[in-house]
Amino acid sequence: MTTTITAPERVPSSGTPMAGAGFLTALRVFSARSLTHSFRDVESLLMAVILPIMLMLIFTFVMGGAMDVTGDGAASREDYLSYVLPAIVVTAAGFGASYTAVVVSNDMTTGFMNRLRTMPFPSFTVLLGHTVASMVRNLLATAVVYGAAWAVGFRTDASPLQLVGSVGLIALWILVITVVFAVLGMVAGSAEAASGYGFMLLFLPYVSSGFAPVESMPDWLQGFAQHQPMTPIIDAARALLNGETPGSEWWIGILWCAGFIVAAVWTAAVLFPRKVAR
């Protein structure tokens, strides 16, 4: 008896490559990845929450009884706490965003981006995922700071709309500083360099109206303190938080934020393809 072996029938190929992950799917995956790494790094997470509380307590209870920020000749810790709170939040956001520069630099220098070139993912969603995760971390730290401030005596006369405006302006700066540090992490050659490049940005709140009135500074420093980005942002957020009118400071602060974001996005759009193609 002769047995005939029939070759398996070939299924004709459509010639269409397998569809990759879409933008939203990739963003969700990389945001979840970055958040998971953040919450596993307990030391960094605790520092992001504890540091702003320590700064607030130190400035309020060490300097609060000596700083007359109302101009009435009487210094009180409650007045200074209301004055310094926005500066504490934006300062802590800068330190929290510096962690983003480190993790982005690690992804760029350890071969992770090279692996993504062989996968159906839009590579730039890695940067966006780190940005989303950093925003979540910093907003969580901001909420904790406001809660701690309330516990030690902070009260406000702001309306709900003013509170939303104050928190929204601070959240906008958190987004700005996060995007800037993500780009710094992308261009840096190492994680240490990425952290160092943004070092100067972390000191901007100290040389602004955040911790002391600009008028109390030396004449040669007042010009810089008055015309750098942190002063209008902090002044507007402080005015809204205390139920006052921010004047022109709010739109000047928004213009600064828009300028930083445009510069960072343009830098990423130009340099990221070159970095990934290496």
QUIUR-V654341 format. One record per residue. N is the residue number from 1. SS is DSSP state (H for helix, E for strand, - for the rest). PSI is psi in degrees with one decimal (999 if undefined). OMEGA is omega in radians with two decimals (NA if undefined). Layout:
BEGIN
n:N ss:SS psi:PSI omega:OMEGA
n:N ss:SS psi:PSI omega:OMEGA
END
This chain:
BEGIN
n:1 ss:- psi:135.9 omega:-3.13
n:2 ss:- psi:127.4 omega:3.14
n:3 ss:- psi:128.2 omega:-3.14
n:4 ss:- psi:123.4 omega:3.12
n:5 ss:- psi:120.7 omega:-3.11
n:6 ss:- psi:127.2 omega:3.12
n:7 ss:- psi:142.5 omega:3.13
n:8 ss:- psi:141.1 omega:-3.10
n:9 ss:- psi:132.1 omega:3.14
n:10 ss:- psi:134.0 omega:3.07
n:11 ss:- psi:121.8 omega:-3.10
n:12 ss:- psi:136.8 omega:-3.14
n:13 ss:- psi:141.3 omega:-3.14
n:14 ss:- psi:-14.0 omega:-3.12
n:15 ss:- psi:3.6 omega:-3.13
n:16 ss:- psi:123.3 omega:3.14
n:17 ss:- psi:155.7 omega:3.13
n:18 ss:- psi:133.1 omega:-3.13
n:19 ss:- psi:138.1 omega:3.13
n:20 ss:- psi:-177.4 omega:3.13
n:21 ss:- psi:141.4 omega:3.09
n:22 ss:- psi:173.2 omega:-3.09
n:23 ss:H psi:-48.6 omega:-3.08
n:24 ss:H psi:-39.6 omega:3.12
n:25 ss:H psi:-45.3 omega:3.13
n:26 ss:H psi:-40.7 omega:3.12
n:27 ss:H psi:-41.7 omega:3.12
n:28 ss:H psi:-42.8 omega:-3.11
n:29 ss:H psi:-47.9 omega:-3.06
n:30 ss:H psi:-29.6 omega:3.04
n:31 ss:H psi:-44.1 omega:3.10
n:32 ss:H psi:-39.6 omega:3.11
n:33 ss:H psi:-48.1 omega:-3.11
n:34 ss:H psi:-40.1 omega:3.10
n:35 ss:H psi:-40.9 omega:3.12
n:36 ss:H psi:-45.3 omega:3.11
n:37 ss:H psi:-38.4 omega:-3.13
n:38 ss:H psi:-46.3 omega:-3.09
n:39 ss:H psi:-20.7 omega:3.04
n:40 ss:H psi:-26.3 omega:3.09
n:41 ss:- psi:80.0 omega:-3.00
n:42 ss:H psi:-39.3 omega:-3.09
n:43 ss:H psi:-46.3 omega:-3.14
n:44 ss:H psi:-37.4 omega:3.14
n:45 ss:H psi:-44.6 omega:3.11
n:46 ss:H psi:-38.8 omega:3.12
n:47 ss:H psi:-38.1 omega:3.13
n:48 ss:H psi:-27.9 omega:-3.13
n:49 ss:H psi:-41.8 omega:-3.05
n:50 ss:H psi:-38.0 omega:-3.08
n:51 ss:H psi:-51.2 omega:3.14
n:52 ss:H psi:-34.2 omega:3.10
n:53 ss:H psi:-41.5 omega:3.11
n:54 ss:H psi:-43.8 omega:3.12
n:55 ss:H psi:-43.8 omega:-3.12
n:56 ss:H psi:-45.3 omega:-3.12
n:57 ss:H psi:-39.7 omega:-3.12
n:58 ss:H psi:-50.9 omega:-3.10
n:59 ss:H psi:-38.2 omega:-3.08
n:60 ss:H psi:-47.2 omega:-3.02
n:61 ss:H psi:-17.5 omega:3.10
n:62 ss:H psi:-44.2 omega:-3.07
n:63 ss:H psi:-15.7 omega:-3.01
n:64 ss:- psi:-30.7 omega:-3.13
n:65 ss:- psi:-5.8 omega:-3.09
n:66 ss:- psi:-17.6 omega:-3.04
n:67 ss:- psi:116.1 omega:3.05
n:68 ss:- psi:96.6 omega:-3.08
n:69 ss:- psi:-5.8 omega:-3.13
n:70 ss:- psi:-15.1 omega:3.11
n:71 ss:- psi:11.7 omega:-3.11
n:72 ss:- psi:7.1 omega:3.11
n:73 ss:- psi:-3.5 omega:-3.14
n:74 ss:- psi:125.3 omega:3.13
n:75 ss:- psi:135.2 omega:3.09
n:76 ss:- psi:149.8 omega:-3.13
n:77 ss:H psi:-34.5 omega:-3.13
n:78 ss:H psi:-43.2 omega:3.11
n:79 ss:H psi:-42.3 omega:-3.10
n:80 ss:H psi:-34.0 omega:3.09
n:81 ss:H psi:-43.7 omega:3.09
n:82 ss:H psi:-33.8 omega:-3.12
n:83 ss:H psi:-42.5 omega:-2.94
n:84 ss:H psi:-14.3 omega:-3.02
n:85 ss:H psi:-48.0 omega:3.11
n:86 ss:H psi:-36.2 omega:3.13
n:87 ss:H psi:-38.1 omega:3.10
n:88 ss:H psi:-43.1 omega:-3.09
n:89 ss:H psi:-46.9 omega:-3.10
n:90 ss:H psi:-31.0 omega:3.08
n:91 ss:H psi:-46.9 omega:3.13
n:92 ss:H psi:-34.5 omega:3.11
n:93 ss:H psi:-36.4 omega:3.10
n:94 ss:H psi:-43.3 omega:3.10
n:95 ss:H psi:-37.9 omega:3.10
n:96 ss:H psi:-38.2 omega:3.14
n:97 ss:H psi:-26.6 omega:3.13
n:98 ss:H psi:-27.1 omega:3.05
n:99 ss:H psi:-33.5 omega:3.11
n:100 ss:H psi:-41.3 omega:3.12
n:101 ss:H psi:-38.5 omega:-3.12
n:102 ss:H psi:-47.0 omega:-3.07
n:103 ss:H psi:-34.4 omega:3.07
n:104 ss:H psi:-42.8 omega:3.11
n:105 ss:H psi:-39.6 omega:3.09
n:106 ss:H psi:-42.2 omega:3.11
n:107 ss:H psi:-35.4 omega:-3.09
n:108 ss:H psi:-29.0 omega:-2.99
n:109 ss:H psi:-9.4 omega:-3.09
n:110 ss:- psi:8.2 omega:3.09
n:111 ss:- psi:-0.9 omega:-3.12
n:112 ss:H psi:-40.6 omega:3.12
n:113 ss:H psi:-35.9 omega:3.10
n:114 ss:H psi:-36.8 omega:3.08
n:115 ss:H psi:-38.2 omega:-3.12
n:116 ss:H psi:-23.2 omega:3.14
n:117 ss:- psi:-20.8 omega:3.13
n:118 ss:- psi:3.0 omega:-3.08
n:119 ss:- psi:154.1 omega:-3.11
n:120 ss:- psi:55.6 omega:3.11
n:121 ss:- psi:140.6 omega:2.93
n:122 ss:- psi:115.7 omega:-3.00
n:123 ss:- psi:-34.3 omega:-3.05
n:124 ss:- psi:-15.0 omega:3.11
n:125 ss:H psi:-15.0 omega:3.04
n:126 ss:H psi:-46.4 omega:3.11
n:127 ss:H psi:-42.6 omega:3.13
n:128 ss:H psi:-38.1 omega:3.11
n:129 ss:H psi:-43.0 omega:3.08
n:130 ss:H psi:-37.1 omega:3.14
n:131 ss:H psi:-45.0 omega:3.12
n:132 ss:H psi:-44.9 omega:-3.12
n:133 ss:H psi:-40.0 omega:3.12
n:134 ss:H psi:-38.8 omega:3.08
n:135 ss:H psi:-42.9 omega:3.14
n:136 ss:H psi:-45.0 omega:-3.14
n:137 ss:H psi:-47.4 omega:-3.06
n:138 ss:H psi:-35.3 omega:3.09
n:139 ss:H psi:-34.9 omega:3.05
n:140 ss:H psi:-44.6 omega:3.11
n:141 ss:H psi:-37.4 omega:3.12
n:142 ss:H psi:-43.3 omega:3.12
n:143 ss:H psi:-40.0 omega:3.13
n:144 ss:H psi:-40.2 omega:3.14
n:145 ss:H psi:-44.9 omega:3.12
n:146 ss:H psi:-39.6 omega:3.10
n:147 ss:H psi:-41.8 omega:3.12
n:148 ss:H psi:-38.0 omega:3.10
n:149 ss:H psi:-40.9 omega:3.10
n:150 ss:H psi:-37.3 omega:-3.11
n:151 ss:H psi:-30.5 omega:-3.10
n:152 ss:- psi:10.1 omega:2.97
n:153 ss:- psi:0.5 omega:-3.14
n:154 ss:- psi:133.4 omega:3.04
n:155 ss:- psi:156.7 omega:-3.06
n:156 ss:- psi:149.6 omega:3.04
n:157 ss:- psi:11.2 omega:-3.08
n:158 ss:- psi:146.4 omega:3.01
n:159 ss:- psi:164.4 omega:3.08
n:160 ss:H psi:-39.0 omega:3.13
n:161 ss:H psi:-39.9 omega:3.10
n:162 ss:H psi:-37.7 omega:3.08
n:163 ss:H psi:-44.0 omega:3.11
n:164 ss:H psi:-41.5 omega:3.13
n:165 ss:H psi:-41.8 omega:3.13
n:166 ss:H psi:-48.4 omega:3.13
n:167 ss:H psi:-37.0 omega:3.13
n:168 ss:H psi:-39.6 omega:3.11
n:169 ss:H psi:-41.0 omega:3.09
n:170 ss:H psi:-40.7 omega:3.10
n:171 ss:H psi:-35.7 omega:3.09
n:172 ss:H psi:-42.3 omega:3.10
n:173 ss:H psi:-36.7 omega:3.08
n:174 ss:H psi:-41.9 omega:3.08
n:175 ss:H psi:-43.3 omega:-3.12
n:176 ss:H psi:-52.0 omega:-3.07
n:177 ss:H psi:-31.2 omega:3.09
n:178 ss:H psi:-45.7 omega:3.12
n:179 ss:H psi:-42.7 omega:-3.14
n:180 ss:H psi:-45.2 omega:-3.13
n:181 ss:H psi:-31.7 omega:3.06
n:182 ss:H psi:-41.0 omega:3.11
n:183 ss:H psi:-39.8 omega:3.08
n:184 ss:H psi:-39.8 omega:3.08
n:185 ss:H psi:-32.4 omega:3.14
n:186 ss:H psi:-39.9 omega:-3.05
n:187 ss:H psi:-16.9 omega:-3.08
n:188 ss:- psi:152.6 omega:3.13
n:189 ss:- psi:-14.6 omega:3.14
n:190 ss:- psi:166.4 omega:3.13
n:191 ss:H psi:-36.5 omega:3.13
n:192 ss:H psi:-41.7 omega:3.11
n:193 ss:H psi:-37.7 omega:3.13
n:194 ss:H psi:-41.6 omega:3.13
n:195 ss:H psi:-36.1 omega:-3.12
n:196 ss:H psi:-33.9 omega:-3.11
n:197 ss:H psi:-35.7 omega:-3.11
n:198 ss:- psi:9.3 omega:-3.05
n:199 ss:- psi:-41.2 omega:-3.10
n:200 ss:H psi:-34.7 omega:3.14
n:201 ss:H psi:-30.4 omega:-3.11
n:202 ss:H psi:-18.0 omega:-3.11
n:203 ss:H psi:-4.7 omega:3.14
n:204 ss:H psi:-42.1 omega:3.14
n:205 ss:H psi:-29.7 omega:-3.12
n:206 ss:H psi:-28.1 omega:3.14
n:207 ss:H psi:51.9 omega:3.14
n:208 ss:- psi:-167.1 omega:3.09
n:209 ss:- psi:12.9 omega:-3.04
n:210 ss:- psi:-41.2 omega:-3.03
n:211 ss:- psi:-16.1 omega:3.11
n:212 ss:- psi:149.1 omega:3.10
n:213 ss:- psi:143.0 omega:-3.13
n:214 ss:H psi:-33.8 omega:-3.10
n:215 ss:H psi:-19.7 omega:-3.13
n:216 ss:H psi:-5.4 omega:-3.10
n:217 ss:- psi:163.3 omega:3.06
n:218 ss:- psi:152.9 omega:-3.08
n:219 ss:H psi:-39.5 omega:-3.07
n:220 ss:H psi:-17.1 omega:-3.12
n:221 ss:H psi:-20.3 omega:-3.04
n:222 ss:H psi:-37.5 omega:-3.12
n:223 ss:H psi:-46.1 omega:3.12
n:224 ss:H psi:-44.5 omega:-3.10
n:225 ss:H psi:-35.9 omega:-3.08
n:226 ss:H psi:-27.7 omega:-3.01
n:227 ss:- psi:26.4 omega:3.02
n:228 ss:- psi:161.9 omega:-2.94
n:229 ss:H psi:-29.3 omega:-3.03
n:230 ss:H psi:-31.7 omega:-3.07
n:231 ss:H psi:-51.7 omega:3.12
n:232 ss:H psi:-34.1 omega:3.14
n:233 ss:H psi:-47.7 omega:-3.13
n:234 ss:H psi:-42.9 omega:-3.14
n:235 ss:H psi:-43.6 omega:-3.13
n:236 ss:H psi:-44.4 omega:3.13
n:237 ss:H psi:-38.3 omega:3.12
n:238 ss:H psi:-45.1 omega:-3.13
n:239 ss:H psi:-45.9 omega:3.13
n:240 ss:H psi:-40.4 omega:-3.11
n:241 ss:H psi:-29.2 omega:-3.13
n:242 ss:- psi:13.8 omega:3.07
n:243 ss:- psi:24.5 omega:-3.13
n:244 ss:- psi:171.1 omega:3.12
n:245 ss:- psi:127.5 omega:-3.07
n:246 ss:- psi:-9.8 omega:-3.12
n:247 ss:- psi:-138.8 omega:-3.13
n:248 ss:- psi:-5.1 omega:-3.05
n:249 ss:H psi:-34.0 omega:-3.04
n:250 ss:H psi:-43.0 omega:-3.11
n:251 ss:H psi:-27.6 omega:3.02
n:252 ss:H psi:-42.4 omega:3.09
n:253 ss:H psi:-40.2 omega:3.12
n:254 ss:H psi:-38.0 omega:3.10
n:255 ss:H psi:-41.8 omega:3.06
n:256 ss:H psi:-45.4 omega:-3.13
n:257 ss:H psi:-44.1 omega:3.14
n:258 ss:H psi:-41.0 omega:3.13
n:259 ss:H psi:-43.4 omega:3.11
n:260 ss:H psi:-43.9 omega:-3.10
n:261 ss:H psi:-43.4 omega:3.12
n:262 ss:H psi:-44.9 omega:3.13
n:263 ss:H psi:-41.8 omega:-3.12
n:264 ss:H psi:-43.6 omega:-3.13
n:265 ss:H psi:-40.9 omega:3.10
n:266 ss:H psi:-43.4 omega:3.11
n:267 ss:H psi:-43.8 omega:3.13
n:268 ss:H psi:-41.1 omega:-3.12
n:269 ss:H psi:-33.4 omega:-3.11
n:270 ss:H psi:-43.8 omega:-2.97
n:271 ss:H psi:-28.4 omega:-3.06
n:272 ss:H psi:-46.4 omega:3.11
n:273 ss:H psi:-35.7 omega:3.12
n:274 ss:H psi:-39.4 omega:3.13
n:275 ss:H psi:-41.6 omega:-3.10
n:276 ss:H psi:-31.9 omega:-3.08
n:277 ss:H psi:-8.0 omega:-3.12
n:278 ss:- psi:999 omega:NA
END
